[in-house]
């Protein structure tokens, strides 16, 4: 019976080069040896087919080269794009993203965060469903945590890449008010169990200040579910049927806290023979690439996804390596991208 291939050991590389195992280890990591020695060791290792044992390396260094990345809800297309971008940034530094999905469930989110901690990830990046949960404190004490979007109010994090939601909401509501809108429905992915997320609280305050009648409704980000909610909003009816003239007037604009939700509004409008940008105004909040190719293109808010991924990865790696950074809190400014999905209405 054929014997399984035996892994070449560090000791065998040391014997082939006449060096100690410690010197070979340093050479393979490019530390504390001359360039000539490093090249000689790498050449011998390649000829012998040596590959570093990841388990042994993790035991020796106390690191796994794995970073947990916990998404709030991967039904959101923008979050999919963000998680992929973070993974690429980490991989560029020879670190590997272990991406998990909380599915919009705050209890599942904490359970997954604890699982990642127990699996000894080197760090954790999280786009939190419930940023005020008490459980974040213990997790952040055990592993470097970088929060994306909202701050973890009860935890001491290694870094924060936050969205200036106040500025983003002000930009959208000021824009809609300037177009004459006074009845706006806000569709938010926030569930009933986490009603006090900063954006959901502030949008009511901003609407009151601007004299806009606003209704904030929870809405799933999956297209079918978002379409069902939007259908009821556009018809102002629980069963999605058009109301008679005696019914309450539907909103003139729908402000969606994710572009994925806005796609459901587009679908519901088409079902009801309504034209976005003519019969109903729709505004998104994260500028996913699909939003640019809709008919009409979606007016939305650009947060700078590429920079968010770079900054989040940078803060996580710095914390893992024990390096101090000048700024641990990055505030992302919004930019309103005006397109064709919002119309002027009579005030």
Secondary structure, DSSP 8 states (H G I E B T S, - for coil): ---------HHHHHHHHT--HHHHHHHHTT-SS-HHHHHHHHHHHHHHT----HHHHHHHHS--SEEEEEES-TTSHHHHHHHHHHHHHHHHTT-EEEEEE-TT-HHHHHHHHHHHHHTT-SEEEE--S-TT-TTHHHHHHHSEEEEEES--TTS--SEEEEE-HHHHHHHHHHHHHHTT--EEEEEE---GGGTT-HHHHHHHHHHHHHT-EEEEEE--SSHHHHHHHHHHHHHTSTTS----TTS----SEEEESSHHHHHHHHHHHHHTT--BTTTBEEE-SS--GGGGSSSS--BEEE--HHHHHHHHHHHHHHHHTT---S-SEEEE--EEE--SS------
